[in-house]
């Protein structure tokens, strides 16, 4: 079983055995107290933070366009009063997120942060693929969770038992793209047809104007169900469940008839696939990808009928350096001058201007 060094200064539990200094606070690891990951302490992980973020709380609103129409969500946003007020402290922020969020953070956000805040680092952490990331957050294995849906009631109950509070902050809107094997000649579907496919009421592409070929609906197992599927009844017996997006994309590219959904930002960079356009309530046929780019205009206006809000989920009430670090990063991500322009350039719809 893999072992790690525990930092005596901040008690970070996942330093590599060969590390000489703590990956979080930078202090020496000469005192080599070892621990097994399976028996990790549930203590709050602390980091060194030199700057505190000036925060302002206010109520904002954003439109999330789902398969059945538009819904108005209200939320509390914690952000800096000015871009100059966002000071990211020295240290490392372990987080979890879906593939589109990881690509945004590792390829875009991290690169920008490194220029102005070289001592602040983001690290994607996937400790247990079978465990709910929000539960890992509550168990102090993560500092932040990026999610396509807000936390649920049972998460609130778990947080209450641990004496903390969960906060969800929307930071972008993402389009959901439905993709098929490149040899599938169906170019558009309605929301009703999509539902019927996943419920097994439509099982052949010929039923929606395509070739005589069985439809293979693909879903991510566990937590990977988008808002459309949450409203469905019993799913088709032909549904194939996969562990991750990589496995799903392999099936889509190899097997004619396969149907999968993914972020429009990821669909835009895929090769040799067919991206399905969707018919909205005004009977307009709208594509989630145009000329190799996500259709941000349609996502923002609600013209495209399948979008989702992207959230940062964090713990409140823990106080100390960890709270400061997470608050600072969320403030950076939601800043109209800092994180939001990067989000827009990455193909998502920013929420704050």
N, C-alpha and C positions, 0 to 999 in steps of 0.2 A: 504494500500500500504506500502510495507516495507520501513523503513527509516534507515539511516546510519549516523555515525558521520563523520564530515569533520575535517581533521587535519589542525590546524592553521599554522603549520610549513611548510608542503609540499603540503597541499591541496588534499591529497588522499581522495577520496570520498566514499569509500566502507568499512570503519571500522564498525564492529559490534557495536550495541548500548551498549553492555555490556563491550566493550573493554576499558581499562584504558590507553593504549598506542597505538600509531599509528602502524598499521600492516606493514607499509612500512618503515618509518624512525625511529620509536621507541620513538618519543617524546610524552609527556603527552597529553591526550585528555580532560583535565579539562574543556576547553572551548567547550561546547557541542553545536556547530552549527549543526542543523539537516538538512537533505535534503532527498527528494524522489528520488529513482533510476530513475524514469521516467523523472524527471526534472533535471537530473545531469548536472553539468557544463561542458562545452566543453574546459575548461582550460587544459593545459598540466599538467599531474601528475608528480610531482618531487619526487625523492628519494635521500637519502644521499649516496654519493659515495666518498670513501677515496682514491681510486687508479684509475689512468687512464691507459688504455691499450695502449701499443705501437703497432701501426698498420702498415701493409704493404699491399699495393694494387697491385694485379697482375692478369693477365688473365690466367685462367686455362681452361681445357676442359674435358668433360665427355661424354661418349656414352650413349644415352638413346635408348633402344631397344623397338620399338613399333610393332604393328601388321604388319606393312608394311615394316619393315626394320629398319636400324640403322640411326640415325640422330646425327650430331655433334652440341653440344650447347657450346657457349662461355659465360663466366660469370666472373664477378669481385668478388673476394673473399677478405674479410677483416679478417685478422688473426694476431695473435701475431708473432713476429719474433722468439721467443723461447718459450718453455713451461713455463719457469720461468716468462716471461713477462705477462702471463695471470693472473691477479689478480681480482677476483670477489668481488665487493663491498658489503657492508651490505645493506640489503633491500629485497624486494619481487618483483618478476617479473611475472605479470599476462600474461598468454599466452593462445592461443587456438590452437588446433590441432586435426586431425582425430584420431580414436582409436589406430592405430599402433604407432603414434607419442606420444600420451599420455602415452601409456604403456612404451615406451622407456624412456620418460622423468621422469615419476613418479616412475617407478620400478628400473631404472638403473642409469640414469644421476644424478637424485636428490640424490640418495644414495651415489654416489661417491663424489659429490660436498660437501655433508654434512660433510664428514671427514676432508677436507682441508679448506672449507669455510663455517663454521657452521652458519654464520650470513646472508648467501645468501640463498634465498628460491624461488622455482618455484611454481606457483599456477595455475592450470588449471581453466579457466574462460569461462563459456558458458552463456553469459548474455541473448542472444536472439537467439534461434535456427532458427528463420525465417529470421535472418539478416545476411548478408554477413560478415564474420569475418574480412575481410580486411577493410570494411567500419567501423566496430567497432574500428579497429586499428587507422583509420584516425580520428575517433571521440574521441580518447584518452581513450577508455574503455579497451584497451589491449596495451601491450608494444610490443608484438611479435606474429606473426602468423606462424604456421607450416603448410605447404601445400604440396599436391602432384602435384601441377601445379603452374606455375608462375602467377603473377598478370596480369590482362587484361588491354586493352586500356582505358576502362571507369574508372578503378581504378586510372590510371595515370592522367586522367582528374580531378577526384575528389581531388587527392593529389595536383595537380597544383593550384586548386582553394583555397586550404588551405595553400598554400605557403610552402609545404614540398615535398619531393621526396621519392618514394618507391624503396627499394633495395631488390632484391631476391638473396639469397646465397644458392646454392645447398650444401647439407651436406651428402647425402647418396643416394644409389640406392636401390629400393625395388622391389621385384617381385610381380606380381599380380597373385593370385591363383583363379581359378574357381572351385567352390565346388558344390556338389549335395547331395541329400539325400543318405544315406548309401546303400539303396536298388537299386539305379540306377547302372546298370552294364556297362555303357559306361565308359571307362577308358581314352580315349584320343579324342581330337578334333583338327581340323585345325582352323586357324584364320578365314578362309572363312566360315566354319560351324558355328562358334560363331557369326559372323556377321549375317548370315542367320537366326539364332535362334532369335536374338534380333530384327531383322526386320520382323519376322513372316513368313519367307519363309520356315523355318523348324519348325514345331510345335509339332512333336511327336518324342520321343527318338528312335522309330523304324527306322526313316529316317537316323539315324547315327549309326545304328548297335545295338541299345538297345532294350528294351522291348516296347511293345505297350502301351505307356503311354503319356499323354499330357505333354508338357514341360511348366513349369511355370517360365518364366524369371523374376528375381527380380532386381529392381534398386532402389538406394537411390534417394529420391526426392531432388529437388533443386540443390545443388552444388556437389552432390556425383556422378558425371559421370566421368569415367576414359577416357583415350585417345582413346580407341577403340570406345566408344560410340559417341565421338565427330565427328567421321567420318561417322556415319550412317545416313541413311535417316529417313523415318517415322518408328517408332518403332511398334513392334507387339502389337495387341490389347489385347493379353494375358499377357502383361507385368504388373507385380504387383509392385506398388511403396510403399516404406516404409520410415519411418522417420529416422530410425537409424539402425546400424548394429545389435543390440540386437534383434530387431523385425525380421530382415532378417534371422538371425540364427535360431530363433524359428520356422520360416516357413520351412526352409531347413530341420530341424530335424523332423518335424511333417508331412510334406506333400511330398509324393513320386512325383518325377517329377520336384521339385524345382531346380533352378540354380541361383547361386549368385557368386559375385566376392569379394575378400577381400585381405588384405596384406598376403603375404606368411608367414610372422612372426606370424600372428594370425591363419592362417590355420594350421600351424604346431602344435599348442597347442590344437586345437579342437579335440574332441572325437566324434566318431560315425558319421562321414561324409565321403564322397567320394571325393578325390582331383583329378581333371582332369589334365592329362598331355596334352601338346600342341605340335603340329607338327610344326617345324620351316621350313625355306626356303630350307634347305638341306634335308628335309623329315625325319629329326631325331625326334623321340618322346622323349620329355624332360619333366620331372616332376618338379614342383616348390618346392616340398617337398620330401626329401629323408631321410628315417629313423628318421622321426620326427623333421627334421631340414630343414630350408630354403636352397634351392640349390644355395648358394652364388656363387659358381664357374660358374654355367651356367648363372646367372644374370650378373656377371662381364664380362664374355667373349662374351655375346650376343647370346649364344647358345639357351637360353630360349627366346621366341619371345614376351613376354609381361612384360616389366618393366616400372618403372616410377622414375623420379627424385624426391627427397624430398628436399623442400626448407625452409629456414627461410625467412620470409618477415618482413621488418622493415621500419620505417620512418627514413629518413636522413634530416638533416637541422634543427632539433629542438634544438640542443645544450644542454648543461647542464647535470645534473646527470642522467637523463633518457637515453640520448644518450650513456653516458659512460657505464651504466649498460647493455644495450642491446648489444653494441659493444663488451663488455667484454665476455658476454655469447656466442655470435656467434663465437668469437675467441676461446673460450674454446671448443665449439662443433666441430669446424673444425680443431682443433689442432691435428697433427699426434701423439703427445705424450699423449694427454689428452682425448678429446671426441671421436676421431675416433676409438681407440681400443675398447671403450665401445659399440660404434655403431656396430662394427664388431661382437663382442660377442653376441649382441642382435639379430643377424640374417640378418642385412642389409649389403650392400656393402659399405665400406668406400671409400671416394674419394681422400683423401690426405694421402700421405705416407712420 
